[in-house]
Amino acid sequence: MLDYAVELTRTPVEVPNELFTQLREHFDESELLELTAVIAWENYRARFNHALGIGSGGFSEGAYCPLPERPVEPTT
């Protein structure tokens, strides 16, 4: 799903058929449509705000849940 979001964010958009095949293993057609719409909307919003120089309004300060730190796995 994250690979799909990355591909939809690039210009030009070119989603490989292999990625669609992988997505269809986990999502049905309506879910894939909804996922695509959400990613496209977030891209629209980000580009719109960037074009107009709209930055953070500071509304999320303290209003988010940070992810717990992951333990560092030793490398071998």
C-alpha positions in Angstrom: 0.0 0.0 0.0 2.8 2.4 0.8 4.5 1.6 -2.5 1.3 2.4 -4.2 1.1 5.8 -2.4 4.7 6.6 -3.5 3.9 5.7 -7.1 0.8 7.9 -7.1 2.7 10.8 -5.7 5.4 10.8 -8.4 5.1 12.9 -11.6 4.3 11.4 -14.0 2.2 8.7 -12.3 3.3 5.2 -13.5 2.0 2.3 -11.4 3.5 -1.0 -12.5 1.1 -3.8 -13.3 3.0 -6.0 -10.7 2.1 -3.6 -8.0 -1.6 -3.7 -9.0 -1.4 -7.5 -8.9 0.0 -7.4 -5.3 -2.7 -4.9 -4.2 -5.5 -7.1 -5.6 -4.3 -9.9 -3.3 -5.3 -7.7 -0.3 -8.0 -5.4 -1.6 -11.2 -5.8 -3.6 -12.1 -3.4 -6.4 -14.1 -1.0 -4.2 -11.4 -1.0 -1.6 -8.7 -0.2 -4.2 -10.9 2.6 -5.6 -11.3 4.1 -2.1 -7.5 3.7 -1.4 -6.7 5.5 -4.7 -9.2 8.3 -3.9 -7.7 8.9 -0.5 -4.1 9.0 -1.8 -5.1 11.3 -4.7 -6.9 13.6 -2.3 -4.0 13.9 0.1 -1.7 14.6 -2.9 -4.1 17.3 -4.1 -4.2 18.9 -0.7 -0.4 18.8 -0.2 0.3 20.3 -3.7 -2.4 22.9 -3.3 -1.0 24.0 0.1 2.6 24.0 -1.2 1.7 26.1 -4.3 0.1 28.7 -2.1 2.7 28.6 0.6 0.3 27.3 3.2 2.3 25.8 6.1 1.3 24.2 9.3 -1.3 25.9 11.4 0.1 24.3 14.6 -3.2 22.6 15.3 -1.8 19.2 15.9 0.7 20.3 18.7 0.2 17.8 21.4 -2.8 16.3 19.6 -1.2 13.2 18.2 -0.1 9.8 19.3 3.6 9.1 18.8 4.6 5.6 17.8 6.6 3.7 20.4 10.3 3.5 19.7 11.3 0.2 18.1 14.1 -1.7 19.6 17.3 -1.6 17.5 18.1 -5.0 16.2 21.7 -6.0 16.2 23.3 -6.3 12.8 25.3 -9.5 12.1 
